[in-house]
Amino acid sequence: MRLTTRTNLAMRTLMFCAVNGDRIVRKHEIAEACNASENHLAQVVNTLAQRGFIETQRGRSGGLRLARPMDQIGVGEVLRTFEAVLPFVECLDGDNNTCPLCDACRFRDAIEAALEAFYTAMDRHSVGDLVRDNDALEHLLRLPGAPRIGICGAGPRARATLTADLDV
């Protein structure tokens, strides 16, 4: 299985927004950090906004940010948004299926079961699960001056208090 570039870029965009959740981020910042074309990113951002994953703001101080908390954005939901429009195999494409084996083929059933298992596994994860306590990812995506996500999404002050309380 291979995800499309758009799906991969959508996940990168959502992780970037989550890591920098305290501010509106600009498309060029995401493109630079994620090694992506701004034109390609614009198409992905449009779909993410239409589906309610991000909200966009036009104008000089415009940009984008998550439209809901990162823990309420399911990875499976995002993947379905970008991948479900493309049939995994020809026989799953109701409009363009020319396979003569379709009515007798068990491979189709196996593919459908595997896809459902994949999406079910992805449904167990949120964007928050991908970025929280992920120092390496934060190092790559956090913009200067943005607070760290850290422990349970806590900011630096709350994290310091929690660390002191835990006697770490």
Backbone as CSV, one residue per row, in Angstrom:
resi,resn,N_x,N_y,N_z,CA_x,CA_y,CA_z,C_x,C_y,C_z
1,MET,0.849,-1.182,0.000,0.000,0.000,0.000,0.891,1.240,0.000
2,ARG,0.428,2.249,-0.689,1.185,3.487,-0.760,0.196,4.653,-0.722
3,LEU,0.441,5.592,0.182,-0.412,6.773,0.272,0.003,7.787,-0.791
4,THR,-0.957,8.561,-1.239,-0.653,9.587,-2.225,0.153,10.708,-1.584
5,THR,0.808,11.487,-2.427,1.568,12.642,-1.949,0.645,13.626,-1.244
6,ARG,-0.563,13.789,-1.737,-1.521,14.710,-1.100,-1.863,14.275,0.320
7,THR,-2.065,12.988,0.511,-2.380,12.487,1.846,-1.207,12.723,2.775
8,ASN,-0.024,12.407,2.323,1.177,12.619,3.123,1.327,14.100,3.470
9,LEU,1.120,14.960,2.510,1.230,16.397,2.742,0.126,16.895,3.677
10,ALA,-1.050,16.317,3.595,-2.130,16.686,4.515,-1.738,16.367,5.955
11,MET,-1.172,15.202,6.177,-0.741,14.840,7.535,0.391,15.746,8.009
12,ARG,1.337,16.066,7.133,2.415,16.980,7.510,1.857,18.349,7.892
13,THR,0.878,18.816,7.111,0.266,20.123,7.382,-0.427,20.128,8.732
14,LEU,-1.180,19.087,9.019,-1.895,19.015,10.296,-0.920,18.912,11.466
15,MET,0.147,18.150,11.306,1.148,18.063,12.377,1.841,19.408,12.570
16,PHE,2.152,20.096,11.480,2.772,21.414,11.574,1.865,22.372,12.339
17,CYS,0.586,22.378,11.986,-0.370,23.254,12.669,-0.493,22.883,14.144
18,ALA,-0.473,21.593,14.462,-0.585,21.158,15.853,0.632,21.567,16.666
19,VAL,1.816,21.406,16.106,3.043,21.780,16.815,3.077,23.291,17.072
20,ASN,2.512,24.052,16.158,2.494,25.515,16.264,1.080,26.011,16.568
21,GLY,0.392,25.297,17.439,-1.020,25.530,17.696,-1.384,26.862,18.311
22,ASP,-0.400,27.593,18.808,-0.700,28.869,19.458,-0.777,30.032,18.480
23,ARG,-0.568,29.778,17.215,-0.539,30.869,16.243,-1.071,30.423,14.887
24,ILE,-1.364,31.398,14.068,-1.728,31.125,12.679,-0.434,30.918,11.913
25,VAL,-0.372,29.852,11.128,0.833,29.574,10.355,0.574,29.903,8.890
26,ARG,1.621,30.166,8.198,1.517,30.531,6.784,1.898,29.348,5.909
27,LYS,1.292,29.343,4.747,1.506,28.249,3.798,2.987,28.103,3.452
28,HIS,3.690,29.203,3.273,5.110,29.105,2.892,5.944,28.501,4.020
29,GLU,5.527,28.702,5.285,6.251,28.100,6.407,6.092,26.579,6.388
30,ILE,4.898,26.131,6.094,4.648,24.688,6.008,5.424,24.110,4.830
31,ALA,5.343,24.769,3.688,6.030,24.285,2.487,7.525,24.150,2.734
32,GLU,8.097,25.137,3.384,9.538,25.105,3.649,9.897,23.984,4.619
33,ALA,9.152,23.874,5.711,9.450,22.864,6.724,9.202,21.443,6.216
34,CYS,8.233,21.288,5.336,7.822,19.958,4.871,8.337,19.609,3.481
35,ASN,9.195,20.474,2.935,9.799,20.214,1.631,8.729,19.954,0.571
36,ALA,7.820,20.923,0.451,6.690,20.754,-0.464,6.523,21.983,-1.341
37,SER,5.892,21.790,-2.466,5.550,22.878,-3.360,4.369,23.656,-2.776
38,GLU,4.448,24.982,-2.798,3.334,25.796,-2.303,2.083,25.587,-3.143
39,ASN,2.235,25.374,-4.435,1.076,25.128,-5.287,0.374,23.825,-4.922
40,HIS,1.150,22.777,-4.706,0.587,21.493,-4.308,-0.050,21.632,-2.922
41,LEU,0.631,22.327,-2.029,0.128,22.547,-0.681,-1.199,23.300,-0.704
42,ALA,-1.345,24.253,-1.615,-2.582,25.035,-1.700,-3.780,24.131,-1.960
43,GLN,-3.613,23.134,-2.816,-4.698,22.193,-3.106,-5.058,21.376,-1.862
44,VAL,-4.047,20.952,-1.127,-4.261,20.169,0.086,-4.944,21.022,1.154
45,VAL,-4.474,22.255,1.326,-5.051,23.170,2.306,-6.526,23.419,1.983
46,ASN,-6.836,23.567,0.724,-8.218,23.782,0.313,-9.111,22.612,0.747
47,THR,-8.659,21.393,0.510,-9.431,20.217,0.913,-9.531,20.120,2.433
48,LEU,-8.436,20.362,3.130,-8.462,20.313,4.596,-9.447,21.334,5.160
49,ALA,-9.500,22.509,4.565,-10.422,23.553,5.028,-11.868,23.176,4.711
50,GLN,-12.111,22.674,3.508,-13.473,22.278,3.127,-14.020,21.185,4.032
51,ARG,-13.159,20.304,4.499,-13.578,19.183,5.337,-13.536,19.509,6.832
52,GLY,-13.182,20.739,7.190,-13.253,21.162,8.586,-12.077,20.750,9.460
53,PHE,-10.955,20.392,8.855,-9.768,20.054,9.639,-8.995,21.305,10.037
54,ILE,-8.978,22.291,9.145,-8.287,23.545,9.412,-9.224,24.699,9.096
55,GLU,-8.899,25.856,9.630,-9.603,27.073,9.231,-8.562,28.016,8.657
56,THR,-8.973,28.739,7.659,-8.064,29.653,6.990,-8.514,31.081,7.225
57,GLN,-7.544,31.955,7.180,-7.808,33.384,7.349,-7.076,34.113,6.235
58,ARG,-7.810,34.915,5.476,-7.212,35.659,4.369,-6.598,36.957,4.871
59,GLY,-5.810,37.534,4.003,-5.273,38.855,4.288,-3.841,38.846,4.764
60,ARG,-3.394,40.035,5.081,-1.993,40.236,5.456,-1.585,39.404,6.671
61,SER,-2.441,39.317,7.653,-2.117,38.524,8.840,-2.766,37.145,8.765
62,GLY,-3.078,36.707,7.556,-3.766,35.447,7.349,-2.864,34.239,7.414
63,GLY,-3.486,33.109,7.299,-2.796,31.834,7.341,-3.791,30.747,7.678
64,LEU,-3.334,29.749,8.400,-4.216,28.657,8.763,-3.865,28.103,10.126
65,ARG,-4.835,27.396,10.704,-4.659,26.718,11.991,-5.677,25.596,12.071
66,LEU,-5.486,24.728,13.038,-6.428,23.632,13.223,-7.807,24.194,13.540
67,ALA,-8.828,23.580,12.982,-10.199,24.022,13.217,-10.788,23.397,14.475
68,ARG,-10.153,22.363,14.972,-10.604,21.719,16.208,-9.384,21.184,16.943
69,PRO,-9.537,20.801,18.197,-8.368,20.304,18.947,-7.711,19.120,18.252
70,MET,-6.386,19.061,18.372,-5.621,18.026,17.675,-6.033,16.617,18.073
71,ASP,-6.563,16.437,19.282,-7.000,15.116,19.706,-8.341,14.727,19.091
72,GLN,-9.006,15.673,18.440,-10.288,15.393,17.791,-10.164,15.272,16.274
73,ILE,-8.927,15.203,15.794,-8.689,14.998,14.363,-8.098,13.608,14.202
74,GLY,-8.931,12.689,13.740,-8.508,11.302,13.594,-7.693,11.087,12.330
75,VAL,-6.635,10.325,12.458,-5.781,10.026,11.309,-6.583,9.264,10.248
76,GLY,-7.391,8.314,10.671,-8.204,7.556,9.708,-9.145,8.451,8.927
77,GLU,-9.730,9.429,9.612,-10.631,10.375,8.948,-9.892,11.177,7.875
78,VAL,-8.693,11.611,8.199,-7.897,12.373,7.228,-7.532,11.484,6.040
79,LEU,-7.073,10.282,6.320,-6.683,9.383,5.231,-7.865,9.052,4.329
80,ARG,-9.020,8.813,4.917,-10.209,8.538,4.093,-10.547,9.735,3.209
81,THR,-10.386,10.936,3.736,-10.694,12.145,2.979,-9.888,12.203,1.694
82,PHE,-8.623,11.839,1.774,-7.750,11.960,0.614,-7.627,10.670,-0.194
83,GLU,-7.761,9.528,0.440,-7.523,8.261,-0.253,-8.792,7.609,-0.778
84,ALA,-9.917,7.812,-0.125,-11.143,7.098,-0.500,-11.653,7.484,-1.880
85,VAL,-11.252,8.642,-2.375,-11.706,9.053,-3.703,-11.001,8.277,-4.812
86,LEU,-9.894,7.643,-4.491,-9.152,6.847,-5.460,-9.337,5.374,-5.144
87,PRO,-9.909,4.595,-6.045,-10.074,3.168,-5.764,-8.711,2.490,-5.656
88,PHE,-8.589,1.615,-4.679,-7.316,0.932,-4.451,-6.982,-0.002,-5.613
89,VAL,-7.983,-0.676,-6.121,-7.833,-1.529,-7.301,-9.010,-1.257,-8.232
90,GLU,-8.848,-1.608,-9.481,-9.868,-1.312,-10.493,-11.245,-1.846,-10.123
91,CYS,-11.304,-3.045,-9.560,-12.610,-3.656,-9.295,-13.393,-2.938,-8.199
92,LEU,-12.741,-2.066,-7.450,-13.435,-1.273,-6.432,-13.940,0.052,-6.991
93,ASP,-13.683,0.294,-8.255,-14.141,1.509,-8.927,-15.425,1.185,-9.690
94,GLY,-16.547,1.540,-9.094,-17.837,1.211,-9.688,-18.049,1.769,-11.075
95,ASP,-17.485,2.938,-11.367,-17.711,3.582,-12.660,-16.781,3.077,-13.762
96,ASN,-15.576,2.685,-13.410,-14.583,2.348,-14.434,-14.072,0.910,-14.350
97,ASN,-14.808,0.044,-13.718,-14.378,-1.336,-13.566,-14.612,-2.111,-14.863
98,THR,-13.534,-2.627,-15.424,-13.646,-3.451,-16.633,-13.141,-4.873,-16.385
99,CYS,-12.893,-5.212,-15.130,-12.338,-6.536,-14.813,-13.391,-7.622,-15.042
100,PRO,-13.094,-8.607,-15.879,-14.061,-9.678,-16.153,-14.184,-10.686,-15.009
101,LEU,-13.283,-10.617,-14.034,-13.283,-11.576,-12.930,-14.083,-11.083,-11.722
102,CYS,-14.538,-9.882,-11.755,-15.113,-9.204,-10.595,-16.161,-10.027,-9.839
103,ASP,-17.062,-10.664,-10.548,-18.134,-11.398,-9.879,-17.664,-12.672,-9.179
104,ALA,-16.533,-13.210,-9.573,-16.046,-14.458,-8.989,-14.742,-14.293,-8.207
105,CYS,-14.220,-13.094,-8.138,-12.883,-12.878,-7.586,-12.909,-12.713,-6.059
106,ARG,-12.139,-13.511,-5.391,-12.019,-13.399,-3.931,-10.916,-12.419,-3.549
107,PHE,-10.077,-12.085,-4.501,-9.025,-11.098,-4.241,-9.657,-9.765,-3.850
108,ARG,-10.739,-9.411,-4.522,-11.456,-8.167,-4.202,-11.898,-8.164,-2.742
109,ASP,-12.475,-9.281,-2.277,-12.909,-9.380,-0.886,-11.726,-9.227,0.070
110,ALA,-10.603,-9.848,-0.284,-9.409,-9.751,0.563,-8.900,-8.309,0.620
111,ILE,-8.907,-7.632,-0.514,-8.472,-6.232,-0.565,-9.402,-5.359,0.280
112,GLU,-10.703,-5.563,0.145,-11.651,-4.768,0.935,-11.445,-4.983,2.428
113,ALA,-11.221,-6.220,2.840,-10.986,-6.520,4.256,-9.692,-5.871,4.741
114,ALA,-8.659,-5.937,3.922,-7.372,-5.338,4.298,-7.488,-3.817,4.421
115,LEU,-8.193,-3.190,3.497,-8.382,-1.738,3.563,-9.157,-1.344,4.819
116,GLU,-10.185,-2.099,5.132,-10.964,-1.799,6.337,-10.102,-1.957,7.587
117,ALA,-9.260,-2.997,7.632,-8.359,-3.192,8.772,-7.372,-2.027,8.886
118,PHE,-6.862,-1.579,7.761,-5.937,-0.448,7.744,-6.602,0.806,8.321
119,TYR,-7.790,1.146,7.806,-8.481,2.345,8.283,-8.895,2.205,9.746
120,THR,-9.273,1.024,10.163,-9.618,0.803,11.566,-8.405,1.052,12.460
121,ALA,-7.251,0.591,12.032,-6.021,0.836,12.796,-5.700,2.327,12.839
122,MET,-5.870,3.017,11.728,-5.603,4.456,11.685,-6.611,5.244,12.516
123,ASP,-7.823,4.722,12.652,-8.852,5.388,13.460,-8.471,5.439,14.938
124,ARG,-7.563,4.609,15.365,-7.139,4.595,16.770,-6.147,5.713,17.098
125,HIS,-5.764,6.508,16.106,-4.770,7.555,16.310,-5.338,8.923,15.947
126,SER,-4.886,9.930,16.681,-5.255,11.315,16.383,-3.987,12.082,16.036
127,VAL,-4.170,13.274,15.516,-3.012,14.137,15.250,-2.270,14.400,16.558
128,GLY,-3.017,14.558,17.636,-2.390,14.758,18.944,-1.470,13.617,19.328
129,ASP,-1.880,12.387,19.036,-1.031,11.222,19.330,0.288,11.287,18.566
130,LEU,0.261,11.871,17.383,1.464,11.917,16.546,2.448,12.986,16.982
131,VAL,1.949,14.067,17.587,2.846,15.187,17.903,3.168,15.331,19.383
132,ARG,2.268,14.908,20.258,2.491,15.096,21.697,3.696,14.301,22.170
133,ASP,4.553,14.953,22.929,5.768,14.345,23.486,6.706,13.797,22.407
134,ASN,6.656,14.373,21.224,7.520,13.960,20.119,8.541,15.077,19.902
135,ASP,9.573,15.076,20.738,10.580,16.138,20.693,11.256,16.263,19.332
136,ALA,11.532,15.139,18.696,12.208,15.190,17.395,11.335,15.901,16.361
137,LEU,10.034,15.612,16.356,9.128,16.257,15.413,8.991,17.743,15.747
138,GLU,8.861,18.065,17.025,8.759,19.465,17.420,9.999,20.248,16.999
139,HIS,11.140,19.626,17.135,12.386,20.286,16.732,12.359,20.624,15.238
140,LEU,11.794,19.750,14.445,11.735,19.969,12.998,10.656,20.964,12.588
141,LEU,9.538,20.996,13.298,8.390,21.775,12.844,8.086,23.025,13.660
142,ARG,8.564,23.137,14.880,8.196,24.273,15.719,8.850,25.547,15.199
143,LEU,8.015,26.562,15.021,8.511,27.864,14.584,9.138,28.596,15.763
144,PRO,10.074,29.489,15.511,10.695,30.233,16.608,9.647,30.960,17.448
145,GLY,9.779,30.831,18.753,8.868,31.511,19.666,7.615,30.733,20.000
146,ALA,7.376,29.617,19.336,6.179,28.826,19.637,6.428,27.985,20.879
147,PRO,5.454,27.920,21.800,5.651,27.097,23.000,5.647,25.621,22.644
148,ARG,6.288,24.830,23.468,6.364,23.392,23.243,5.058,22.731,23.626
149,ILE,4.763,21.611,22.985,3.558,20.852,23.309,3.799,20.027,24.566
150,GLY,4.872,19.264,24.594,5.297,18.540,25.779,4.286,17.581,26.368
151,ILE,4.303,17.503,27.690,3.506,16.540,28.433,2.032,16.900,28.346
152,CYS,1.257,16.024,27.777,-0.205,16.172,27.685,-0.620,17.519,27.114
153,GLY,0.170,18.068,26.228,-0.191,19.331,25.602,0.061,20.530,26.491
154,ALA,0.710,20.340,27.638,0.944,21.435,28.574,2.008,22.382,28.048
155,GLY,1.853,23.649,28.340,2.859,24.642,27.994,4.042,24.535,28.931
156,PRO,5.082,25.356,28.713,6.304,25.270,29.508,6.063,25.442,31.008
157,ARG,5.224,26.413,31.405,4.986,26.650,32.834,4.271,25.450,33.464
158,ALA,3.212,24.966,32.820,2.477,23.818,33.350,3.359,22.577,33.381
159,ARG,4.209,22.413,32.361,5.097,21.263,32.307,6.106,21.327,33.442
160,ALA,6.637,22.513,33.730,7.606,22.668,34.827,6.943,22.312,36.154
161,THR,5.713,22.772,36.336,4.978,22.458,37.572,4.722,20.972,37.673
162,LEU,4.283,20.359,36.579,4.015,18.937,36.567,5.288,18.146,36.833
163,THR,6.383,18.546,36.230,7.651,17.861,36.447,8.069,17.964,37.894
164,ALA,7.908,19.138,38.508,8.252,19.317,39.917,7.344,18.455,40.785
165,ASP,6.058,18.395,40.460,5.117,17.577,41.224,5.463,16.095,41.138
166,LEU,5.971,15.674,40.005,6.319,14.270,39.819,7.676,13.950,40.442
167,ASP,8.402,14.972,40.861,9.723,14.825,41.458,10.667,14.113,40.519
168,VAL,10.668,14.564,39.258,11.499,13.964,38.221,12.868,14.580,38.242
